Amino acid sequence: MLCYIDMTTRGPEGISGLLVAWSKGDEEALNELMPLVYADLRGIARRQLRRQSAGQIVSSGTLAHEAYLKLVHGRGIRCQNRAHFFALCSQMIRQILVDHARKRNYAKRGGGQVEVALDEALLGTRARGVEVEALDEALTSLAKIDARKARVVELRFFGGLSVEETAEVLEISEETITRDWRMAKIWLFRELAAKAGG
């Protein structure tokens, strides 16, 4: 569970104010923001790395730092609130993991694919390993068919958000999130099984 800071009690200089200032180009606002959200960012990274098979490609600290660097170098990024910020971080963590997997695979010329466990939280079955790149490709294909379901998977799997937190980010009901999550899991399982068998 993410340990979010209550922005409403911090006034305009709180997290929301810092996100708005950063969105408007205030570099110092990001420096003030990161100590307030770093523990949550690292928690997202830790949860994601728990799904990886042995021989992790990065540590949670490295993953959190790389996400921070992407934020620092991001120009024109707009974040309206905490939920939007963590959704953005989920996308960054997904991309960082895929980038690391690709670099590792290229270095080994196709060997040593990096796998993550698609456990009961994702597919409702016993843990299975799937390549990070294969999952990314399947999720990209799902986004072309149903962008919202792909966002649900990204937020829940890569971001580690709960049903309630995902509903807040996407501004839809928890029932819709639960339904989308269930359907996306079925679709991803079929897609990944077809690629593994073909």
N, C-alpha and C positions, 0 to 999 in steps of 0.2 A: 504494500500500500504506500503510495507516495505521501510524504509528509509536507503538504503544502502550507505555506505561510498565509495567514489571513491578510489579504491586501486591504480590506475595507477599513481596518483599524489603523493603517499606517499613513492614511491621508494621501495627498497628491504626490508626495515624495516616496511612496511605497512602491511595490513591485509594478503595479499598473502604471504609475507615473514614470518609473524608470523605463518600462517597455515603450511607452509613448515617446519619451525623450530620445531613446535609442533609435526608434523608428524614424525620427526626424533628423538623425545624423549626429546626435550627441554621443561621442565615443566614451566619454567618462561615465555615462549612464550604465553602459554595459559593465564597466569595471565595478560599479556599485552594486549592480544586479547579481553578478555571478556568486559572490559570497552568500547571498540570500537563497540561491537555488542550486548551488553546487552539490549539496548532499542529495537532493532529488535527482539531479542529472547522473550522479554516480550510481544511485540506486537503480535507475533505468538501465545503465550499462551492466551492473552486476546481474540483474535479472536476465538480461539477454545472454550474457556470457555463461550463465548456468545451463543454458540450453545447448551449448556447444559440446562436441565430443572432446575426448582427450586431446591434448596438444593445442590448446587455445592459441589463436593467432594474435590476440591482444589482451591486455589486462583491463579491468574496469577503469582504472585510473587513466590509462592511455586512451581508452575510448572516450571518457569524459573530457579529457584535455583536447583531443582532436575535435570533438563537437564544439568545445569552447573556441578553439582557433577558427573553425568555420564560422562561428557567430561573429568573432572579432573581425574577420575579413569580409563578412557578408555586407554588401552595400545594398541599400534599398529594401532591406528586409522589414516587413511591417508586422508587428505583433500588437494586438489590441489588449490582450489579457494573458493571465497565467496559463489558461487552458490552451490557448493558441500557441504560446511559447513552448509548452511541452509537446504539443503536436509537431511543431517544427523540429524540436530536438529528436523526436522519434524518427522522423524522416532522415535526419542527419546520421543518426546511429545506424540505421539500415544501410545508408550509402557507404558509411565508413567500413562496416563489416563486409559489404560486397567488394569494395575496393581492396581491402586487405586479402580477401579470398582470391581475387583475381591476380593480385601481385604474387601471392604465394604459388598459385597454380601456374602462372607464367614462368616463375623461377624454376619450377620443377618440371616444366614442359609437359603439363597435363597430368602429372602424378600428384598424389597427396591431396585430393580434394578436401576442402574444409567442410565439415558437416555440423549441423545443429540438430538437436533432438526435437522431433515433432512429437511432443508427449501428449498426455491426456488433455492438457490445457489447449492444445491446438487441434488435434484430430480426434480426440476421444478414444484413442486406442493406446496400446502399449507403446513405449518409446521406440522411435525409429529415427535413423539418421538420414538426413537429406542434405545435399550440398547447398551452401548458402547461395551460390549463384543460381541453382535450379529453383530455389524458393523465390529469389528475386525475380527471375524470369516468369514464374507462374503468377506471382503477385502483379507483375506488370501486365500480363495477359488478362488477369481478372479485372484490373483497372480499366481496360479497354471495353470490357463488357458491362461492368458495374463498379463505377469509381467509389461509391460509398462503401460497398462491401470490402473493397481493397483497403480503404482507409481504416475500416474497423479492424481488419487483420493487422495492419501496420501499427496502429495505436495499441492494440492489445498484445500482439506478439513482440514487436520490436520496441514499443514504448513501455510495455508492462502495465498499462493502465487497466483499471477494473472496468466492469460494465458501466458503473455509475460515472466514472471519470470520462470514459469514451463518449457516453451520452452527453455529458457537459460540453466536451470539445466539439462534437458534431451537431450539437443543439437539436437532438432528436430524443425520443423516449427510450428508456431502458429496454422496453419490450422490443422495439425495433432493432436495437443493438443486439439483443439476444438472438433474434430471428436472423439478422444479417450474419452474425458470427457463426451460427449453426450452418447456414447455407454456404457461406464462404469456406468453412472447413470441409464440407462435402466436395465442393468444387475443386479446392486445392488438392485434396487427397486423390481425386480422380486424375487431375492434371499431372501431379507428380508421379503417380503410379504408371500412367501412360508413357511418360518420358523415361522412367526407369526401365520399363518393359520394352520400349521401342528403341 
